[in-house]
Amino acid sequence: MKTHNKWLTAPLAAGLSAALLSGCGTEQGGSGDSGNGIRVGMSDEIVATDPAAGYDPGSWLLFNNVFQSLLAFPKGGSEPEPEAADKCGFATGSTVYSCTLRDGLTFSNGNKLTSEDVKFSFERALKIADPSGPAPLLATIKSIETPDEKTVVFHLKVPDATFPSKIASGAGSIVDHREYPADALRTDGKATGSGPYKLDSFSATEATFSANPGYKGTAQRKNDAITLKLYGGDRSALSKALTDGDVDVAYRGLSAEDIVTLETSDTTDDKGIEVVQGSSAEVQHLVFNMKDPVAGKLGVRQAIAHLVDREALVEGVYKSTATPLYSIVPAGIAGHNTAFYDTYGAPDKAKAKKALRSAGITAKVKLTLWSTPSRYGPSTDQELKAIAEQLNASGLFDADVQSVAYDQYEKDIAAGKYGVYVKGWVPDYPDADNFTTPFFGEGNVLGNHYENATITGSLLPRTAAAPDRAATADEYGKLQNLVAEQLPLLPLWQGKQYAVARQDVTGLEWTLDASTVFRFWEIRKG
């Protein structure tokens, strides 16, 4: 499987499961446009305007507003509902999934949207299989039938109850078959969809969007236009743009220090700036190479698990803009437990020493922790150094930190050069499956040589086939407990979500939830 490009870019990056508003007013209902364009700034790049290529948070932000999917996540909800479709459902079992389209769907160019476009879009993404694209999410599709212009029937290779969530994500974006080549990416930087907005212009520094008058779906726009300003990883520039009034909203990319300063500053109210905060399903892990001569030893991994102080990390490094994570499925996602806390408890030097001695290790363990701030944010190096200090303070480890650029980092992981390294994750959809199958299924994205026949042969297939997602809690509990016992990774923290806005902007609380969909149409200015 390819390297997954929705890896976390910073600890303030993904959706939240319960939005908590600090001061901003709530805008509910209504469909009238405000008439005011809104300027949104973010430090992420938009890597692609073609849905067959993009699998990063910035690109999916564009896709979710310009393209329709058959299904979509409603604001504040984690169960997908019809969007371009009028209705969808499984036949008997979870291997045949059918959708009926809404009446009168058209693309922003006026072309009619039919089942042919839906079939074309999915088959195209799978055929192109771009290394940076979402094809792996669609891998369970065996074939697609279109009995008529409004009906689409998906035949799946295996039972996959999460298929509705997968096609409700950016991976399910529907494109016009007349404007996109079937076997190659579109390269003109344009996008033709049927979503609430049209992409009017796109460059490395700015994308502009306007209302799509032909849109037919569930979104009710609260504005006429959005200008998305892109700061290319320059967080200081994004923060300055907000305080100077160059943007109305800062979404994704403000540092922990920026957030804390804005939340505590006496001048924030004077500047007319407010902070929206919520929890998120975004996670970060310390990953162990199971074939490494040092990290491959269970006793070493257990000792690390007994020593890492998550509370100190999130407070000291991330200024409480994240929360400690004690399992692979984050809080707020059905099936979550606290397997790692239950197994290892609070930091305990004596237990760490016992784990090493039980493994026959009596000397200090020499260890290198590998980091890459260019992908996971500038605080990542600081975080790994803090972990090294915690390990060394026990007297049981001699740990240091090495930091490399992301491209080299990924190559070295693939080559098995690292024993311990950091990985983060932005979910594709709010289901425990998306925190387990990519990590522990066949061809997993961690690159750490961990395999478990019980997980791949039994637990994952059973959970994937269960239409009642709440009924999977016991199976996911077994999976989490097994991972905690075998320790192929160590969960570190779960992010919080922040957006910062000027006081005349409302509705942001409806753009931030566990689906990770930033809904342009919910924002109103003035």
Secondary structure, DSSP 8 states (H G I E B T S, - for coil): ----TT--SSTT-S--SSEEEES-----S-----S--EEEEESS----SSTTT--SHHHHHHHHHHS--SEE--TT-SS-EESSEEEEEE-SSSSEEEEEE-TT-B-TTS-B--HHHHHHHHHHHHHH--TTSSGGGGTTEEEEEEEETTEEEEEESS--TTHHHHHTSGGG----TTTS-SSS---SS-----SSEEEEEE-SSEEEEEE-TT--SS---S-SEEEEEE-TT-HHHHHHHHHTTS-SEEES---HHHHHHHHH-TTTTTTTEEEEEEEEEEEEEEEE-TTSTTTTSHHHHHHHHHH--HHHHHHHTTTTSEEE--SSS-TTSTT---HHHHHH-S--HHHHHHHHHHTT--S-EEEEEEE-HHHH-THHHHHHHHHHHHHHHTTSEEEEEEE--HHHHHHHHHTT--SEEEEEE--SSSSGGGGTHHHHSTT-TT-S----HHIIIIIHHHHHT-SSGGGGHHHHHHHHHHHHHH-SEEEEEEEEEEEEEETTEE-GGGS-STT----GGG-EE-
